[in-house]
């Protein structure tokens, strides 16, 4: 089934945040710091205030006092922010690019021009901007998203030294920036004590709660709307621009829009932080792991606690006699980092899966055979049984589809003129996550039409389509009779769109609502109905009505039940229970990534010419949208592997490539045809048998490309991105 929102987007009638046009709207633009650390000594805004069209210049000297926002890492249900320090609350500067003033004018051009007239004088301090120079200060955080930062089983270092085969290598990944097609924006309409925030958000409910707290508002004074989001991937959460836009609109009592430039998106809306990782593996003569060590450090902001959980794949993928896992953090004067598609797992699998390939080459064993040999019978970290794990099947099916048997184990054997051809593979991994308490309202009308209602998000992944399909199947209705209202904080509180958790969280709530609706309809039916006396377990939804299981004679339509009761509609609200399935089973999505590259021996240019992804994510709810999600993640992974890198000048703590002209992402000619396959075997412990698919497909891509480059050239590159200068070095 095609996406239901497709016609709106392809016809240009889907209204995004920056396309709402309230009457009397003004525009805001931000001035940002040019130092990494210090204090504002003086701020000259007179010229900005006198500039044409300027209505307001807000600085720390006249900004309202704001409360501290709830952080996502502290409260994943209600937290929306990744920067704990509200904007314009003092003269302190903690990163280069931090907002120091907001200019509001009648037009966007006037506001941007006037923002350039703001002149700051600083007392500059020595900034902490170089991760490598401060690695000696790294410390483990209190936890890594609720898991211990350090794990140990046996003496892995000693076992590494005693192993028949071993490798011990360091891997690096740089900062990476969010580059969603829809740029960050918000439109605020504030009249009196009521305010509507039109936002590009993947955390509608949490953002509303955080903003109510920050501005000390009545709970019903703020209404957040976000019907369409043109890409988010972890970056469209609560940042300074929404907070300041609300402050400006409130001060002026006028509708206000804040539309960020690409440069500002790069400078203060977070992104993937840099990592330094060590992976050391020991194996016996048979290739079974005797030691698995994955340690390292991530950069973080001075006041932030986002951990970039690179060690998670190593905790769950392979059996090893001894294990040592440790994550450390170094605080820097940098913008607060934030999630970026499969945060941690994307960079962690680069290191771990590259190391597995290195070990396989050293032993002289096929990389797939090595992974199979270390397939664990139970989760190595928790000891729990897996709910479903068909990873070995994905190795086999992916290898067959790719033609892995034709690969040469000896690097550099395959050529096409001056192009060296190489083949690599890696494991993909992402945990199963389901948010507790997700709510979905279900309204059934006498006309037989059903409406789902939830503040969930549609960011291009097909949320609306999948939920409508599910509801139609569950309630015995045609798809045309089901609608979905979403993207509005006044609706029942849906989950955040992140962690590949939104779909299964909504499924659980719809399933709960279905049980409640069945009970309510049976009570309404009464003694005059063919359903009289039926218990819920004996009844089923079918053919726009309710009937006894296996008995066509005892059936009544929804319309007949409601008409007899004199009701136009009936409404119930489903709530997803706490994810108790995770207490009994270890639940994850898995995959196998296969890559072919051509590397030019004269220039080092790398072209990805073939890619196959094979995924085990439980039941696939919509083959078309799933294939799009898988391919999109792989393409994003090719960017991570070959080109994405924030150029950061540690002398000044400044990002030097804050535009899509200088920060490179894949374009059509960088991407081959991508073949994706999946198991489509339901997970008995997940709602509707489905696990998340949005993030799994970026994981393992970096390693698959790096391993293919090694197979083509014999060169191991352990430093992302895999650019030609590193190949030719």
C-alpha positions as CSV (number, residue, x, y, z in Angstrom):
1,X,0.0,0.0,0.0
2,X,1.3,3.4,-0.9
3,X,1.7,6.1,1.7
4,X,-1.5,7.9,2.4
5,X,0.3,11.2,2.8
6,X,2.1,10.8,-0.5
7,X,-0.4,12.8,-2.6
8,X,-0.3,15.7,-0.2
9,X,3.5,15.9,-0.4
10,X,3.9,15.4,-4.1
11,X,1.2,17.9,-4.9
12,X,2.7,20.5,-2.5
13,X,-0.5,20.8,-0.4
14,X,1.1,19.4,2.8
15,X,1.6,22.4,5.0
16,X,5.0,22.3,6.8
17,X,5.9,24.5,9.8
18,X,7.5,27.3,7.8
19,X,4.5,27.5,5.4
20,X,1.9,28.5,8.0
21,X,1.1,32.2,7.5
22,X,-0.8,33.8,10.4
23,X,-1.8,37.4,9.8
24,X,0.6,40.0,11.1
25,X,3.6,37.7,11.3
26,X,7.0,39.0,12.1
27,X,10.4,37.3,11.8
28,X,13.3,36.5,14.1
29,X,17.0,35.8,13.4
30,X,19.7,34.9,15.9
31,X,23.2,36.5,16.4
32,X,25.7,33.9,17.7
33,X,29.0,33.9,19.5
34,X,32.3,33.7,17.8
35,X,34.3,32.3,20.7
36,X,34.2,28.9,22.4
37,X,34.5,29.9,26.0
38,X,34.3,33.1,28.1
39,X,31.9,35.9,29.0
40,X,30.2,38.7,27.2
41,X,31.7,42.0,28.5
42,X,29.7,44.3,26.3
43,X,27.0,43.9,23.8
44,X,26.3,46.8,21.4
45,X,22.8,46.4,19.9
46,X,22.1,50.1,19.1
47,X,22.7,49.8,15.4
48,X,20.5,46.7,15.3
49,X,17.7,48.4,17.1
50,X,17.8,51.3,14.6
51,X,17.8,49.1,11.5
52,X,14.8,49.2,9.2
53,X,11.8,47.1,10.4
54,X,13.3,46.0,13.7
55,X,10.7,45.5,16.4
56,X,12.8,43.9,19.2
57,X,16.4,43.0,20.1
58,X,16.5,40.5,22.9
59,X,19.7,39.7,24.8
60,X,20.6,38.3,28.2
61,X,20.0,41.8,29.6
62,X,16.3,41.9,28.7
63,X,15.3,38.3,28.2
64,X,12.6,36.7,30.5
65,X,13.8,34.4,33.2
66,X,13.4,30.9,32.1
67,X,13.2,27.6,34.0
68,X,15.5,24.6,33.3
69,X,14.1,22.3,30.7
70,X,13.7,18.6,31.3
71,X,16.4,16.6,29.5
72,X,15.7,13.6,27.4
73,X,18.5,11.6,29.0
74,X,17.0,12.3,32.5
75,X,13.4,11.7,31.5
76,X,12.9,9.8,28.2
77,X,9.1,10.1,28.4
78,X,8.7,13.8,29.1
79,X,12.2,15.2,28.5
80,X,12.7,17.1,25.2
81,X,15.9,19.1,25.5
82,X,19.6,18.2,25.1
83,X,20.9,21.5,26.3
84,X,20.1,22.0,30.0
85,X,21.0,25.7,29.9
86,X,18.2,28.0,28.6
87,X,19.2,30.6,26.1
88,X,20.0,34.3,27.0
89,X,20.0,33.7,30.7
90,X,23.5,35.2,31.4
91,X,26.7,36.4,29.9
92,X,28.4,33.0,29.9
93,X,29.6,31.5,26.6
94,X,30.1,27.7,26.4
95,X,30.4,27.1,22.6
96,X,31.2,28.9,19.4
97,X,27.9,29.5,17.8
98,X,25.8,29.9,21.0
99,X,23.0,32.4,20.5
100,X,23.8,35.8,22.1
101,X,20.9,37.9,20.7
102,X,17.6,37.6,18.9
103,X,16.5,40.3,16.4
104,X,12.8,40.4,15.4
105,X,11.8,42.5,12.4
106,X,8.9,42.8,9.9
107,X,10.7,40.7,7.3
108,X,13.2,37.8,7.5
109,X,15.7,39.8,5.4
110,X,15.5,42.8,7.8
111,X,15.9,40.5,10.9
112,X,18.9,38.7,9.3
113,X,20.6,42.0,8.3
114,X,20.1,43.6,11.7
115,X,21.5,40.5,13.5
116,X,24.8,41.1,11.7
117,X,24.9,44.6,13.4
118,X,25.1,43.1,16.9
119,X,28.6,43.6,18.2
120,X,29.9,41.6,21.2
121,X,33.0,42.2,23.2
122,X,34.2,39.1,25.1
123,X,36.5,38.1,27.9
124,X,38.0,35.1,26.2
125,X,39.0,32.0,28.2
126,X,41.0,29.0,27.1
127,X,38.5,26.7,25.6
128,X,38.3,22.9,26.0
129,X,37.9,22.1,22.3
130,X,40.4,19.3,21.4
131,X,39.2,15.8,22.3
132,X,42.5,14.2,21.7
133,X,44.4,16.6,23.9
134,X,42.0,15.9,26.8
135,X,41.6,12.1,26.5
136,X,43.5,11.7,29.8
137,X,40.7,13.4,31.6
138,X,38.0,11.0,30.3
139,X,35.7,9.6,33.0
140,X,32.8,7.0,32.8
141,X,29.4,8.7,33.1
142,X,27.0,7.5,35.8
143,X,25.2,5.4,33.2
144,X,24.7,5.1,29.5
145,X,21.0,5.4,28.8
146,X,20.2,3.4,31.9
147,X,22.9,0.8,31.4
148,X,26.2,0.7,33.3
149,X,29.1,2.5,31.5
150,X,31.5,-0.3,32.4
151,X,31.0,-4.1,32.1
152,X,33.5,-6.9,32.8
153,X,33.4,-10.6,32.6
154,X,36.7,-12.3,33.5
155,X,40.1,-10.8,32.8
156,X,39.8,-9.8,29.1
157,X,43.2,-8.1,28.9
158,X,45.0,-11.2,30.2
159,X,43.0,-13.5,27.9
160,X,43.8,-11.2,25.0
161,X,47.5,-11.7,25.6
162,X,47.1,-15.4,25.8
163,X,44.9,-15.9,22.7
164,X,46.0,-17.8,19.7
165,X,44.9,-14.9,17.5
166,X,44.3,-11.3,18.4
167,X,43.9,-7.8,17.0
168,X,44.0,-4.6,18.9
169,X,43.1,-1.4,17.0
170,X,41.9,2.1,17.5
171,X,39.0,3.6,15.5
172,X,37.8,7.2,15.1
173,X,34.6,8.8,14.0
174,X,34.1,12.6,13.6
175,X,31.3,15.0,14.5
176,X,28.4,14.8,12.0
177,X,25.7,17.3,11.4
178,X,22.0,16.9,10.8
179,X,20.9,17.8,7.3
180,X,17.2,17.1,7.1
181,X,15.5,18.4,3.9
182,X,13.1,20.5,5.9
183,X,15.1,23.0,7.8
184,X,14.5,23.7,11.5
185,X,11.7,26.3,11.9
186,X,8.9,27.3,14.2
187,X,5.9,29.6,14.0
188,X,4.4,31.0,17.2
189,X,1.0,32.6,17.5
190,X,0.5,34.1,21.0
191,X,-2.6,36.1,21.9
192,X,-3.3,37.0,25.5
193,X,-2.5,34.0,27.6
194,X,-2.9,31.4,24.9
195,X,-0.2,30.3,22.5
196,X,0.1,27.9,19.5
197,X,3.5,26.6,18.5
198,X,3.8,25.3,15.0
199,X,7.0,23.3,15.2
200,X,9.0,20.8,13.2
201,X,9.2,18.4,16.0
202,X,9.5,14.7,16.8
203,X,8.8,15.3,20.5
204,X,5.4,17.1,20.5
205,X,4.2,16.1,23.9
206,X,7.5,16.4,25.6
207,X,8.3,19.7,24.1
208,X,5.0,21.1,25.2
209,X,5.6,20.0,28.8
210,X,9.1,21.4,28.8
211,X,8.0,24.7,27.5
212,X,5.1,25.0,29.9
213,X,7.6,24.5,32.7
214,X,10.2,26.8,31.4
215,X,7.8,29.7,30.9
216,X,5.7,28.9,34.0
217,X,2.5,28.6,32.1
218,X,-0.8,27.1,32.9
219,X,-0.9,23.6,31.5
220,X,-3.6,24.4,28.9
221,X,-1.9,27.6,27.7
222,X,0.3,26.0,25.2
223,X,-0.7,24.0,22.1
224,X,1.9,22.4,19.8
225,X,1.2,21.5,16.2
226,X,3.5,19.5,13.9
227,X,1.5,17.6,11.2
228,X,4.4,17.1,8.8
229,X,8.1,16.9,9.5
230,X,10.5,16.7,6.6
231,X,13.1,14.5,8.1
232,X,14.3,14.6,11.7
233,X,16.6,11.6,12.6
234,X,17.0,12.8,16.2
235,X,17.7,16.4,15.5
236,X,14.2,18.0,15.7
237,X,13.9,18.2,19.4
238,X,13.7,21.2,21.7
239,X,16.4,23.8,20.9
240,X,17.1,27.4,21.6
241,X,15.2,28.7,18.6
242,X,11.8,27.5,19.7
243,X,12.3,28.9,23.2
244,X,13.4,32.3,22.0
245,X,10.6,32.4,19.4
246,X,8.1,32.0,22.2
247,X,9.7,34.7,24.2
248,X,9.7,37.1,21.3
249,X,6.1,36.4,20.3
250,X,5.0,36.8,23.9
251,X,6.9,40.1,24.3
252,X,5.4,41.6,21.1
253,X,2.0,39.9,21.2
254,X,2.4,39.1,17.5
255,X,2.8,35.9,15.5
256,X,6.5,35.2,15.0
257,X,8.5,32.9,12.8
258,X,12.0,31.6,13.4
259,X,13.5,30.0,10.3
260,X,17.1,28.8,10.8
261,X,19.7,29.1,8.2
262,X,21.7,26.0,7.4
263,X,24.6,27.5,9.2
264,X,22.6,28.0,12.4
265,X,21.3,24.4,12.1
266,X,24.9,23.2,12.1
267,X,26.0,25.5,15.0
268,X,23.3,24.9,17.6
269,X,20.9,22.1,16.9
270,X,23.2,19.2,17.9
271,X,24.5,16.3,15.9
272,X,26.5,13.1,16.2
273,X,29.5,13.6,18.5
274,X,33.0,12.3,17.8
275,X,34.3,9.1,19.3
276,X,37.6,7.4,20.0
277,X,37.2,3.7,20.2
278,X,39.4,0.7,21.0
279,X,38.4,-2.8,19.9
280,X,40.6,-5.7,20.9
281,X,39.6,-9.3,20.0
282,X,41.2,-12.5,21.0
283,X,40.3,-15.9,19.5
284,X,41.3,-19.5,19.9
285,X,42.5,-21.8,17.1
286,X,38.9,-22.5,16.1
287,X,38.1,-18.8,15.8
288,X,35.9,-18.7,18.9
289,X,36.3,-15.4,20.8
290,X,38.2,-15.6,24.0
291,X,38.4,-11.9,24.6
292,X,36.1,-9.0,23.5
293,X,37.2,-5.5,24.5
294,X,35.4,-2.4,23.3
295,X,36.3,0.8,25.1
296,X,36.5,4.4,24.3
297,X,35.6,8.0,24.8
298,X,33.0,10.4,23.4
299,X,33.0,14.2,23.4
300,X,30.2,16.0,25.2
301,X,29.2,19.5,25.9
302,X,30.1,21.2,29.2
303,X,26.6,20.8,30.6
304,X,25.2,18.0,28.5
305,X,24.9,14.2,29.2
306,X,24.2,12.6,25.9
307,X,26.4,9.5,25.8
308,X,26.6,8.3,22.2
309,X,26.3,4.6,23.2
310,X,28.8,3.1,20.9
311,X,29.4,0.1,23.1
312,X,25.8,-1.3,22.9
313,X,26.4,-3.6,19.9
314,X,29.3,-5.3,21.7
315,X,27.1,-6.0,24.7
316,X,24.6,-8.1,22.7
317,X,26.0,-9.5,19.4
318,X,28.8,-12.1,20.1
319,X,29.7,-14.8,22.6
320,X,33.1,-14.4,24.2
321,X,34.8,-16.1,27.1
322,X,35.8,-12.8,28.6
323,X,34.5,-9.3,28.1
324,X,35.5,-5.7,28.9
325,X,33.3,-2.8,27.9
326,X,33.9,0.8,29.0
327,X,32.5,4.1,27.9
328,X,34.1,7.4,29.0
329,X,33.2,11.1,28.4
330,X,35.2,14.3,28.0
331,X,33.3,17.6,28.4
332,X,34.2,20.2,25.8
333,X,33.2,23.7,24.9
334,X,31.0,22.5,22.0
335,X,27.3,22.7,21.2
336,X,25.3,20.0,23.0
337,X,25.2,16.8,20.9
338,X,22.0,15.0,20.2
339,X,20.8,11.7,18.7
340,X,21.5,11.1,15.0
341,X,20.0,8.0,13.4
342,X,21.1,4.9,15.5
343,X,23.2,7.1,17.8
344,X,26.1,5.0,19.1
345,X,25.1,1.9,17.2
346,X,26.1,3.5,13.9
347,X,29.6,4.4,15.0
348,X,29.9,1.4,17.4
349,X,29.3,-1.1,14.6
350,X,31.9,0.6,12.5
351,X,34.6,-0.2,15.0
352,X,33.3,-3.6,16.2
353,X,32.5,-4.9,12.7
354,X,35.8,-3.6,11.2
355,X,37.7,-5.4,14.0
356,X,35.8,-8.7,13.3
357,X,36.9,-8.4,9.7
358,X,40.5,-7.8,10.7
359,X,40.4,-10.8,13.0
360,X,38.9,-13.0,10.2
361,X,41.7,-12.0,7.9
362,X,44.3,-12.8,10.5
363,X,42.9,-16.2,11.2
364,X,42.3,-16.9,7.6
365,X,38.5,-17.6,8.0
366,X,35.6,-16.2,6.1
367,X,34.1,-13.1,7.9
368,X,30.6,-14.7,7.9
369,X,31.9,-18.0,9.2
370,X,33.7,-16.1,12.1
371,X,30.5,-14.4,13.1
372,X,28.5,-17.6,12.9
373,X,31.1,-19.3,15.1
374,X,30.5,-16.8,17.8
375,X,26.7,-16.7,17.7
376,X,25.6,-16.7,21.3
377,X,22.9,-19.1,22.6
378,X,21.6,-16.3,24.9
379,X,22.1,-12.6,25.3
380,X,25.8,-12.2,26.4
381,X,25.1,-9.2,28.5
382,X,21.8,-10.0,30.3
383,X,21.7,-13.8,30.0
384,X,18.1,-13.6,28.8
385,X,16.8,-15.8,26.0
386,X,16.3,-14.0,22.7
387,X,12.7,-13.3,21.7
388,X,13.6,-14.0,18.1
389,X,17.0,-13.9,16.4
390,X,17.4,-15.0,12.8
391,X,20.7,-13.3,12.2
392,X,22.4,-16.4,10.8
393,X,19.6,-16.8,8.3
394,X,20.2,-13.2,7.3
395,X,23.9,-13.9,6.8
396,X,23.0,-16.8,4.5
397,X,20.2,-15.0,2.5
398,X,22.2,-11.8,2.2
399,X,25.3,-13.7,1.0
400,X,23.3,-15.6,-1.6
401,X,21.6,-12.5,-2.9
402,X,24.9,-10.6,-3.0
403,X,27.0,-13.4,-4.5
404,X,29.4,-13.5,-1.5
405,X,30.8,-16.9,-2.7
406,X,32.5,-15.1,-5.6
407,X,34.5,-12.9,-3.2
408,X,38.3,-13.4,-3.1
409,X,39.7,-13.6,0.4
410,X,43.0,-12.2,-0.9
411,X,42.8,-8.4,-1.3
412,X,43.3,-6.8,-4.7
413,X,42.5,-9.8,-6.8
414,X,39.5,-8.4,-8.7
415,X,40.1,-5.5,-11.1
416,X,38.4,-3.6,-13.9
417,X,41.2,-1.7,-15.6
418,X,42.6,0.7,-12.9
419,X,39.6,0.1,-10.7
420,X,40.2,-2.4,-7.9
421,X,37.0,-4.2,-6.8
422,X,36.4,-5.2,-3.3
423,X,33.6,-6.9,-1.2
424,X,32.8,-6.4,2.4
425,X,30.1,-7.3,4.9
426,X,29.1,-6.4,8.5
427,X,26.4,-7.1,11.0
428,X,23.6,-4.6,11.6
429,X,22.2,-4.2,15.1
430,X,19.7,-2.0,16.9
431,X,17.7,-2.7,20.1
432,X,14.0,-3.1,20.4
433,X,12.4,-0.2,22.2
434,X,8.8,0.4,23.1
435,X,7.7,3.5,24.9
436,X,5.3,3.0,27.8
437,X,2.0,4.9,28.1
438,X,1.5,5.7,24.5
439,X,-2.2,6.8,24.0
440,X,-4.5,6.4,21.0
441,X,-8.1,7.5,20.9
442,X,-10.5,5.5,18.8
443,X,-13.8,7.1,17.6
444,X,-16.3,4.8,15.8
445,X,-19.2,6.5,14.1
446,X,-22.7,5.3,13.2
447,X,-21.6,5.5,9.6
448,X,-19.1,2.7,10.2
449,X,-16.1,5.0,9.9
450,X,-13.3,4.9,12.5
451,X,-10.8,7.6,13.5
452,X,-7.6,7.1,15.3
453,X,-6.4,10.1,17.3
454,X,-2.9,10.6,18.7
455,X,-0.3,13.3,18.9
456,X,2.1,11.0,17.0
457,X,4.4,12.3,14.3
458,X,4.6,11.7,10.5
459,X,8.2,12.4,9.5
460,X,8.2,10.6,6.2
461,X,8.5,7.0,7.4
462,X,4.8,6.0,6.8
463,X,3.4,6.2,10.3
464,X,-0.1,7.2,9.2
465,X,-0.2,4.5,6.5
466,X,0.9,1.7,8.8
467,X,-1.4,2.6,11.6
468,X,-4.4,2.9,9.3
469,X,-3.6,-0.5,7.8
470,X,-3.4,-2.0,11.2
471,X,-6.6,-0.5,12.4
472,X,-8.5,-1.5,9.3
473,X,-7.3,-5.1,9.7
474,X,-8.0,-5.2,13.4
475,X,-11.5,-3.6,13.3
476,X,-12.7,-5.4,10.2
477,X,-13.0,-2.3,8.1
478,X,-11.8,-1.2,4.6
479,X,-8.9,1.1,4.7
480,X,-11.1,3.8,3.2
481,X,-13.2,3.8,6.3
482,X,-10.2,4.6,8.7
483,X,-8.7,8.0,9.3
484,X,-5.8,9.1,11.5
485,X,-5.6,12.5,13.3
486,X,-2.1,13.2,14.5
487,X,0.6,15.8,15.0
488,X,-1.3,17.9,17.6
489,X,-0.6,18.1,21.3
490,X,-4.4,18.3,22.1
491,X,-4.8,14.8,20.9
492,X,-4.1,11.8,23.2
493,X,-0.4,11.7,24.1
494,X,1.5,9.6,21.5
495,X,5.1,8.6,21.9
496,X,8.1,10.4,20.6
497,X,9.3,9.5,17.1
498,X,12.7,8.2,17.9
499,X,14.5,5.0,18.8
500,X,12.5,3.1,16.2
501,X,9.8,2.9,18.9
502,X,6.8,5.0,17.6
503,X,5.2,2.3,15.5
504,X,5.2,-0.5,18.0
505,X,4.2,1.9,20.8
506,X,1.2,3.0,18.8
507,X,0.3,-0.6,17.9
508,X,0.2,-1.5,21.6
509,X,-2.2,1.4,22.3
510,X,-4.5,0.5,19.4
511,X,-4.6,-3.1,20.5
512,X,-5.6,-1.9,24.0
513,X,-8.3,0.4,22.5
514,X,-9.6,-2.5,20.4
515,X,-10.3,-4.5,23.6
516,X,-12.0,-1.6,25.2
517,X,-14.1,-0.9,22.1
518,X,-15.2,-4.5,21.9
519,X,-16.3,-4.5,25.6
520,X,-18.2,-1.2,25.1
521,X,-20.0,-2.4,22.0
522,X,-21.1,-5.7,23.7
523,X,-22.5,-3.7,26.5
524,X,-24.4,-1.4,24.1
525,X,-25.7,-4.3,22.1
526,X,-28.2,-5.4,24.8
527,X,-30.6,-8.3,24.9
528,X,-32.2,-7.5,21.5
529,X,-29.0,-8.0,19.6
530,X,-27.7,-11.2,18.0
531,X,-24.7,-10.6,20.2
532,X,-26.6,-10.9,23.5
533,X,-24.7,-12.9,26.1
534,X,-21.4,-13.0,24.2
535,X,-18.2,-12.5,26.2
536,X,-15.4,-10.5,24.7
537,X,-13.2,-13.6,24.1
538,X,-16.0,-15.1,22.0
539,X,-16.5,-12.0,19.8
540,X,-14.4,-10.7,16.9
541,X,-14.4,-7.6,14.7
542,X,-15.3,-8.4,11.1
543,X,-17.1,-6.9,8.1
544,X,-17.7,-3.5,9.8
545,X,-19.3,-5.1,12.7
546,X,-19.0,-7.5,15.6
547,X,-19.7,-11.2,15.5
548,X,-19.3,-14.5,17.3
549,X,-16.1,-16.3,16.4
550,X,-16.8,-18.9,13.7
551,X,-20.6,-18.2,13.7
552,X,-21.9,-16.1,10.8
553,X,-25.5,-16.1,12.3
554,X,-24.5,-14.1,15.3
555,X,-23.3,-10.8,13.9
556,X,-24.3,-7.2,14.0
557,X,-22.8,-4.1,12.2
558,X,-21.4,-1.2,14.1
559,X,-24.1,1.0,12.6
560,X,-26.9,-1.2,13.9
561,X,-25.5,-1.4,17.4
562,X,-25.0,2.4,17.6
563,X,-28.4,3.2,16.0
564,X,-30.2,1.0,18.5
565,X,-28.5,2.8,21.3
566,X,-29.3,6.2,19.8
567,X,-25.6,7.2,19.5
568,X,-23.8,8.9,16.7
569,X,-20.5,7.6,17.8
570,X,-18.6,5.8,20.6
571,X,-15.1,6.7,21.7
572,X,-12.5,4.8,23.8
573,X,-8.8,5.5,24.5
574,X,-6.1,2.8,24.4
575,X,-2.9,3.0,26.4
576,X,0.2,1.0,25.8
577,X,1.2,-0.9,28.8
578,X,4.8,-0.9,30.1
579,X,7.1,-3.0,27.9
580,X,7.0,-6.0,30.1
581,X,8.2,-8.1,27.2
582,X,11.7,-6.7,27.8
583,X,11.8,-8.2,31.3
584,X,11.5,-11.7,30.0
585,X,13.4,-11.6,26.7
586,X,16.3,-9.9,25.0
587,X,14.8,-8.1,22.0
588,X,16.7,-6.6,19.1
589,X,16.6,-6.1,15.3
590,X,19.5,-7.6,13.3
591,X,20.8,-7.5,9.8
592,X,23.7,-8.3,7.4
593,X,25.1,-5.6,5.2
594,X,27.0,-6.5,2.0
595,X,28.9,-3.9,-0.1
596,X,30.9,-3.9,-3.3
597,X,33.2,-1.0,-4.0
598,X,35.5,0.1,-6.8
599,X,38.6,2.0,-5.8
600,X,40.7,3.8,-8.4
601,X,44.3,2.9,-7.9
602,X,45.5,6.2,-9.2
603,X,43.3,8.6,-7.3
604,X,41.9,6.6,-4.4
605,X,38.3,7.6,-5.4
606,X,35.8,5.1,-4.0
607,X,32.5,4.2,-5.7
608,X,30.0,2.0,-4.1
609,X,28.6,-0.1,-7.0
610,X,26.4,-2.7,-5.3
611,X,24.7,-3.0,-1.9
612,X,22.5,-5.6,-0.3
613,X,20.9,-5.4,3.1
614,X,19.2,-8.4,4.8
615,X,17.2,-7.6,7.9
616,X,15.5,-9.5,10.7
617,X,13.0,-7.0,12.2
618,X,10.0,-9.3,13.0
619,X,6.9,-8.8,11.0
620,X,7.1,-6.2,8.2
621,X,3.9,-4.2,8.3
622,X,4.2,-2.5,5.0
623,X,6.7,-3.8,2.4
624,X,6.8,-0.5,0.5
625,X,7.4,1.9,3.3
626,X,9.8,-0.7,5.0
627,X,11.9,-0.9,1.8
628,X,12.1,2.8,1.7
629,X,13.2,3.0,5.4
630,X,15.9,0.3,4.8
631,X,17.3,2.0,1.7
632,X,17.2,5.4,3.3
633,X,19.2,4.2,6.3
634,X,21.8,2.5,4.0
635,X,22.2,5.8,2.0
636,X,22.7,7.7,5.3
637,X,25.2,5.0,6.2
638,X,27.1,5.6,2.9
639,X,27.4,9.3,3.9
640,X,28.7,8.3,7.3
641,X,31.2,6.0,5.6
642,X,32.5,8.1,2.8
643,X,32.0,11.8,3.3
644,X,30.2,13.2,6.3
645,X,32.4,15.1,8.6
646,X,32.1,18.4,10.5
647,X,35.3,20.3,10.0
648,X,36.1,21.6,13.5
649,X,38.8,24.1,14.2
650,X,40.0,23.4,17.8
651,X,41.8,26.7,18.0
652,X,38.5,28.6,18.1
653,X,36.0,25.8,18.6
654,X,34.3,26.8,15.4
655,X,32.6,24.7,12.8
656,X,34.1,25.5,9.4
657,X,31.8,23.8,7.0
658,X,28.2,24.8,8.1
659,X,26.5,24.4,4.8
660,X,25.5,21.7,2.3
661,X,28.1,23.1,-0.1
662,X,30.9,22.1,2.3
663,X,29.3,19.4,4.4
664,X,29.0,16.6,2.0
665,X,26.1,14.1,1.9
666,X,25.4,11.4,-0.7
667,X,23.7,12.5,-4.0
668,X,22.2,10.3,-6.6
669,X,25.5,9.5,-8.4
670,X,27.0,8.3,-5.1
671,X,24.3,5.7,-4.5
672,X,23.9,2.4,-6.4
673,X,20.8,0.3,-6.7
674,X,20.2,-1.0,-3.2
675,X,18.7,-4.4,-2.7
676,X,16.9,-5.1,0.6
677,X,15.4,-8.3,1.9
678,X,13.9,-9.3,5.2
679,X,12.8,-12.3,7.2
680,X,9.2,-11.1,7.9
681,X,8.9,-13.6,10.7
682,X,6.8,-12.2,13.6
683,X,8.4,-11.8,17.0
684,X,6.0,-13.5,19.4
685,X,6.8,-11.0,22.2
686,X,6.3,-7.7,20.2
687,X,3.0,-6.0,19.4
688,X,1.8,-7.5,16.1
689,X,5.1,-9.3,15.9
690,X,6.9,-6.1,14.7
691,X,10.2,-4.6,15.8
692,X,11.7,-1.3,14.8
693,X,13.1,-0.7,11.3
694,X,14.0,3.0,11.2
695,X,17.5,2.9,12.5
696,X,18.8,-0.7,12.0
697,X,19.8,-0.1,8.4
698,X,22.4,2.6,9.0
699,X,24.2,0.3,11.4
700,X,27.0,-1.8,9.9
701,X,27.2,0.2,6.7
702,X,30.4,2.1,7.7
703,X,32.2,-1.2,8.4
704,X,30.8,-3.0,5.3
705,X,32.3,-0.2,3.2
706,X,35.6,-0.1,5.1
707,X,35.9,-3.9,4.8
708,X,35.2,-3.7,1.1
709,X,37.9,-1.1,0.6
710,X,40.3,-3.4,2.4
711,X,39.3,-6.3,0.2
712,X,39.9,-4.1,-2.9
713,X,43.2,-2.4,-1.8
714,X,44.7,-4.2,1.2
715,X,44.5,-0.9,3.2
716,X,42.8,-0.8,6.6
717,X,41.2,2.5,7.3
718,X,40.0,3.0,10.9
719,X,39.2,6.7,10.7
720,X,35.8,7.9,9.4
721,X,35.1,9.2,6.8
722,X,36.9,6.8,4.4
723,X,38.2,9.6,2.1
724,X,40.6,9.1,-0.8
725,X,43.5,10.9,1.1
726,X,43.4,8.1,3.7
727,X,43.4,5.4,1.1
728,X,46.4,6.9,-0.8
729,X,48.3,7.8,2.4
